Amino acid sequence: MRKNLILSLALLACANIFAQSGYWQQHVDYKMDVQMDTKTYRYKGKQELVYTNNSPDTLRRVFYHLYPNAFQPGSEMDMRLRNIKDPDGRMVTKTKGADGKDVKDSRIKNLKPNEIGFLKISNFKQDGVSATAKEVETILEVTLAKPLLPGAKTTLTLDFDGQVPVQIRRSGRNNAEGVELSMAQWYPKMAEYDFEGWHADPYIAREFHGVWGNFDVKITIDKAYVLGGSGYLQNKNEIGHGYQDAGVNVDYGKKKTLTWHFIAPNVHDFTWAADKNYLHDTARVPGGATLHFLYKNNPKIIDNWKNLQPLTVKLMEFYNKTVGKYPYDQYSVIQGGDGGMEYAMCTLILGEGSFDGLVGVTAHEMGHSWFQHVLATNESKHGWMDEGFTSFIEDLAINELSTEKQANPFSGYNGYYSLVNSGKEQPQTTHADRYDENRTYSISSYSKGELFLSQLIYVIGKENLMKAVRKFYNDFKFKHPTPNDMKRCAEKVSGANLDWYLIDWTQTTNTIDYAIKNVESATDGVQRTGVSLQRVGRMPMPIDIVVEYTDGTKEGFYIPLRMMSFVKENPYPEMKRTVLPDWAWGNPDYFFEIQKGKASIQRIVIDPSGLMADVKPADNVFKK
């Protein structure tokens, strides 16, 4: 309780800072009491939500997400599945057509009434007075009984009836590995309202955006089930199932159900999973959180899950050191869901694959605890920030744990190049649901998103980039940062002007393409060599060049980009580097001289690090 009080005081201080700086964000306090019927997979609940309007606006309406309603025939999610060229394989069935080709059909389309998901709302009141609530598929539109003034609070209450759908995407029952309940995005969830207005996006395919707040949740369920998820279990000695204090024996007596009471402070999401056959282990991060592992009692996977635990400790230690300390006292890795998906203080992952796959998905989903569940970007508008930045630290972490270290461990380059070459790339400003194909969304978010950071190592230097990542975390944790916020952190740390970088990389499909156009000896008999370079692509970059001579020595040259107003530290301190005059974008050509004859040159390379995402690297090299 003392920790919760300290956290509340810290948040109050943060709120005052926000007000002074002009930044504001809404706040919610949820109380929910839920009863789960494990025979019918239906649940009933009551929700009390205290909503604090920290905005300068008077609110006359509010919006909730009703995510389970997407899992019904004819829903917008269903129709998208039927029409997109490359539907998610988990969400479709495959049959052979008359021509022998695969025919993909939406699984949602064929759900029976007892298999669909739904969330029905009744008895909606504002401060005890009935208010008008209209269900529009996955959105609840509420006309308030009285306007909510700036700085004011109001209490919104409702009853809800839900049904857990057959496992299709993220939330569901009886997944492919036999986990009974994966309860993600299961409750009426307040939509976010910020400086851009309401973000009441329908649930079509992509991920989420939520309001920061505190959750007090009671879940009543058959006593045989073991639960894990967001928050801190308040009644562990009553629950047992491996949560109780050492030496405490739990006597369930004649009870048929148990009520699990969780409190999750300062999160924007609440998720849980349940199964009768979960094993439950714990591990402690030195000086940090307790890790919980819940996985099926399946002899085929137990060794993998046991071996995963010390590596997960190391992963969290690495993320704590690299980005900033994980701010909660617990994190749970839970077998469930349909792949890997991050949630507040936990993740749901499939658990029957290879050990390397289990480590990789854990590394990625736990990385989201920093990039999404502490730095809460709008995933619908900026999916490349949470997915890409998480991929960045995941690759750093896996490289750190590997016995053979890679100079460039970032895995997103080939995916990005394949997307560019396909001609299907769309700007990263595209809303996550508006990409023409799932593949385009995935590569843009994961691969190109990762390159936004890895390429900044090339642009401003690794030390500056990692300082900028830590500054981003410290300045914007428990907020909703935007792309410009990360850019400004990198600018403040390095002193470079980077607006061009943010615009070209994220708001356009401009590509980077530089070439060594010509290498020629001087014509006046002096031992020197002229090098002609060309900018072929629209996106500008500073240029690192390394010249290798026939005697085995090397020399570096650096061409600053004029619009950056910046000179990077020498990335190759073991060799002499010459800083050349800057290169202005308006001129596609650049010429410089090497003070040695052409005969002495073995090779000239633009960016030997491979961190600059040049889409045609073949012409970046001159060989004797």
Secondary structure, 3 states (H helix, E strand, C coil): CHHHHHHHHHHHHHHHHHHHHCCCCCEEEEEEEEEEECCCCEEEEEEEEEEECCCCCCEEEEEEECHHHHCCCCCHHHHHHHHCCCCCHHHEEEEECCCCCEEEEECHHHCCCCCCCEEEEEEEEECCEECEEEEECCEEEEEEEEEECCCCEEEEEEEEEEECCECCCCCEECCCCCCCEEECCCCCEECEEECCEEECCCCCCCCCCCCCEEEEEEEEEECCCEEEECCEECCHHHHCCCCCCCCCCCCCCCCCEEEEEEEEEEECCCCEEEECCEEEEEEECCCCCEEEEEEECCCCCHHHHHHHHHHHHHHHHHHHHHCCCCCCCEEEEEECCCCEEEECCEEEECCCCCHHHHHHHHHHHHHCCCCCCCECCCCCCCHHHHHHHHHHHHHHHHHHHCCCCCCCCCCCHHHHHHHHHHCCCCCCCCCHHHCCCHHHHHHHHHHHHHHHHHHHHHHHCHHHHHHHHHHHHHHHCCECCCHHHHHHHHHHHHCCCCHHHHHHHHHCCCCECEEEEEEEECCCCCCCEEEEEEECCCCCCCEEEEEEECCCCEEEEEECEHHHCCCCCCCCCCCCEEECCCECCCCCEEEEEECCCHHHEEEEEECCCCCCCECCHHHHEEEC
